[in-house]
Amino acid sequence: MSNNTLTHFDAQGQAHMVDVAGKPSTHRVALAQGRIVMQAATLEIILSGTAKKGDVLGIARIAGIQAAKRASDLVPLCHPLALTRVAIDFVADNAQSTVLCTARVETVGPTGVEIEALAAVQTALLTVYDMCKAVDRGMVMHDIRLVEKHGGKSGSFVAG
């Protein structure tokens, strides 16, 4: 759904935080995804657990959870939210030498959790990069996007 208005600007064009005080609290869910492409040898290091810095995906999972909780510290007009769930999952694809990251974020509140889910994915992938850059500086993050969101006045969104 698109309403063709940018909600973070007032009538004079000044940036502001959207007032959500009058909005009802509903169950909000957002699912975001992204992937990181790397050398096959790098993926093998990650999957074998032999990275010098430790459990790459385990640490990336914690980083993603932390990023979801701190999204309002990173995005200036994002509301701080009490999250009820943050789940980060990884799927390795040996044939493509990629790791797909999926973040599911939930809350019960007056505003959505899309930014939190996107921040979680990007930070989890950035952590994979950080932990493996000594062996593969050419890793590339791709396709970070909102996959779906549910709850609130605008209803559901599912990416095509």
Secondary structure, 3 states (H helix, E strand, C coil): CCCCCCCCECCCCCECCCCCCCCCCEEEEEEEEEEEECCHHHHHHHHHCCCCCCCHHHHHHHHHHHHHHCHHHHCCCCCCCCEEEEEEEEEEECCCCEEEEEEEEEEEECCCCHHHHHHHHHHHHHHHHHHHCCCCCCCEEEEEEEEEEECCCCCCEECC
